[in-house]
Amino acid sequence: MSHSVFLITPPFTQLNTPYPATAYLKGFLNTKGISAFQADLGIEVTLALFSKQGLQELFDSITAEPPATLSENAARIIALQDDYVNTIDAVILFLQGRNPTLAHQISKRDFLPEASRFAQLDDLHWAFGSMGTQDRAKHLATMYLEDLSDLIMECVDPHFGFSRYAERLSRSANSFDELYDALHEGYTYVDHILTDLLAARMEAVQPSLVAISVPFPGNLYAAFRCGQWIKEHYPQVKIAMGGGFPNTELRSLSDPRVFEFIDFITLDDGEAPMENLFQYLQGQKALEELKRTFLLQDGKVTYINNASCHDYKQSQVGTPDYSDLLLDQYISAIEVVNPMHSLWSDGRWNKLTMAHGCYWGKCTFCDISLDYIRVYEPIAAAMLCDRMETIIAQTGQNGFHFVDEAAPPALMRALALEIIRRKLTVTWWTNIRFEKSFTRDLCLLLKASGCIAVSGGLEVASDRLLGLIQKGITVAQVARVNRHFTEAGIMVHAYLMYGFPTQTAQETIDSLEMVRQMFAAGILQSAFWHQFTMTAHSPVGLDPAKYNVQKETEAVGTFANNDIMHVDPTGADHESFSFGLKKSLLNFMHGTCLDYPLQKWFEFKVPKTSVAPDFITKALMEEEAGAIKPTSKVVFLGKQPSMEVITKSKKGSTWEVASFTFQNKKEKMNISVPPPQGEWLAGVLAQVAVANPKTYTLQELKDSYEAAGLEDFELFWDNKPVNTLYRSGLLKL
């Protein structure tokens, strides 16, 4: 056999970049000498479907068996089928970055056929003034693909969706019945494409073990379909399933029918369970040595967890390996023209993690009882940079999305310094907590290292509810942190939540007003509202009475158990706010309607906001309490200056000054200080240069200033000449 393990991501996750789970596992298996091959069947199915041949077959199939009724939109697309078939290959090449000049034709609006998705463009003419030709064309091409997606859903496969497939079948699937029945119906149109590709891969790889990663509900149906096909055609091959969906949803699995499609389900970090499972299948380990693994024994679902086997440290898991994946064929799409919002779907990002788990680990809506969040372990900055360099060499891509629960500020600082010292050219973004550690200077350092954006949970923009959530932040603090990021040139995306237990209509409207003020102040670039879901492994789910909510039932399902239906007797009718919150946000992200009264977004009467209209602007005027600490590290990012001592004269008297000339990318600057301080400053700037691995604190600088026989450090350090250096890269961290 050419490869022992075949790692699969089933359709569909993202079109612009591979989901990293299989790359992480392949990197780990490399360290164990276990041969593995990986495939993202999502992008492979997409490319097969959205090609000249794929579309021709799609239209032929619809013509051969037309639906009983056809919407006006679908009829229009079918009437224009020649235009779709003749343009699709060029459009896909363009979205893969391999045909950039097509942007000019697409942008003229007479190249692509247009159906109902283009109707929303009328609202977006303002955006095209600020979008470049490439982005505008990407947005139009995305609409074109979504029109085709609508046709597929209406005429041949109701399960279809670009970043999810048959997601409805797995949403809160307490019972396996609906999914089981769907798997015993005939193949859908997309199923045929999927299994044809799977057949070719299985023939080439000839694995002994297939490991299917299921990160989201939208991958689950296709995962079982793959397992079912392999069982039928390769009955001797064993099949394992793991990933985010099993980790959260399948922890109390008891339905034996699941194992008609797969043989094993592993939970949480996959490295040790995968190694033990592989060794068990090779006859090198006993069954009871399996780790965090479900299987069927004597017709019953059994969970085996060898507690004596420990998980691997982050330093031992190896570097993610992206080989085998079709890295040059992923598709960049722009669904929402907001530049921060489009990061998720536009561009190829290498995904990495700075730290395992969450360093905060207190939020009451989060699954903090599960090890993948509870066990916090950061990776050293030097090792992170080593991994980044390896991945850049392998993929040819220098964009990184750190997919942390929340990246720790101290580690972000260390990583930024390491990136700058190594002179790495990278572009990166990550998820954070909006905490006050993100000072103006730290944000400037992150920007200098290539950070372009951060996303973080503002959740419910109400201090009472943030306290209940145990978020450890206040709205005013978030506003100040967001300003630091924005002024450094780093975009900010906020995750927002509505419907937290006991949240009133007043608090929902006040939350919306806080968000409106942040957009109006220019300190928030993008956001997304999620409705609160009560999950089994969160503090709210584990102790609902403490948060004044009730579970609808205590029954535990035989399949998925995570989202818990609940009743909030004291809260508002949360569902009714959904449309107004999302519509207002879409407008705010486009910079429009920021002066509308909030009532305008809702069809029903809502309370007037109780938030002062200048709450956020006032919060921004208050600086965080506390002076710069003596333990703050001083770093100079700029080029070393030239210095000369020159003689100045005025009204007959002469004196000498030390004149420094600083050159940065944008300007030249001069400062003058007395020669003794100048001599000291020249030495210190060399010491605190970012290239120097040793860092110095403000206190150490003060001690060395005084040791040089100079007086009044604070007066010198806080005066205009040194303050000017902040424009040239002097930072207190």
Sequence and secondary structure as in RCSB ss.txt:
>XXXX:A:sequence
MSHSVFLITPPFTQLNTPYPATAYLKGFLNTKGISAFQADLGIEVTLALFSKQGLQELFDSITAEPPATLSENAA
RIIALQDDYVNTIDAVILFLQGRNPTLAHQISKRDFLPEASRFAQLDDLHWAFGSMGTQDRAKHLATMYLEDLSD
LIMECVDPHFGFSRYAERLSRSANSFDELYDALHEGYTYVDHILTDLLAARMEAVQPSLVAISVPFPGNLYAAFR
CGQWIKEHYPQVKIAMGGGFPNTELRSLSDPRVFEFIDFITLDDGEAPMENLFQYLQGQKALEELKRTFLLQDGK
VTYINNASCHDYKQSQVGTPDYSDLLLDQYISAIEVVNPMHSLWSDGRWNKLTMAHGCYWGKCTFCDISLDYIRV
YEPIAAAMLCDRMETIIAQTGQNGFHFVDEAAPPALMRALALEIIRRKLTVTWWTNIRFEKSFTRDLCLLLKASG
CIAVSGGLEVASDRLLGLIQKGITVAQVARVNRHFTEAGIMVHAYLMYGFPTQTAQETIDSLEMVRQMFAAGILQ
SAFWHQFTMTAHSPVGLDPAKYNVQKETEAVGTFANNDIMHVDPTGADHESFSFGLKKSLLNFMHGTCLDYPLQK
WFEFKVPKTSVAPDFITKALMEEEAGAIKPTSKVVFLGKQPSMEVITKSKKGSTWEVASFTFQNKKEKMNISVPP
PQGEWLAGVLAQVAVANPKTYTLQELKDSYEAAGLEDFELFWDNKPVNTLYRSGLLKL
>XXXX:A:secstr
   SEEEEE S S SSS  THHHHHHHHHHHTT  EEEEEHHHHHHHHHSSHHHHHHHHHHHHHS  SS  HHHH
HHHHTHHHHHHHHHHHHHHHTTS TTHHHHHHTTSSS   GGGGGGGGGHHHHHHS HHHHHHHHHHHHHHHHHH
HHHHHT TT  TT SSHHHHTT  SSHHHHHHHTS   HHHHHHHHHHHHHHHHH  SEEEEE  SGGGHHHHHH
HHHHHHHH TTSEEEEESHHHHHH TT   GGGGGT SEEE SS HHHHHHHHHHHTTSS GGG  SEEEEETTE
EEEE  TTS    GGGS     TTS GGG     SS  TTGGGGTSS  EEE SEES SS   TTS TTSHHHHS
 EE  HHHHHHHHHHHHHHHS  EEEE  SS  HHHHHHHHHHHHHTT   EEEEEE   TT  HHHHHHHHHTT
EEEEEEEEESS HHHHHHHT    HHHHHHHHHHHHHHT EEEEEEEE  TT  HHHHHHHHHHHHHHHHTT   
EEEEEE  EETTSHHHH GGGGT EES     SS   EE EE TTS  GGGGHHHHHHHHHHHHTT  TTS GGG
G SS      S TTHHHHHHHS  SS   TT EEEE S   EEEEEEEEETTEEEEEEEEEEE SS EEEEEE H
HHHHHHHHHHHHTBTT SS EEHHHHHHHHHHTT   HHHHHTSHHHHHGGGGTEEE 
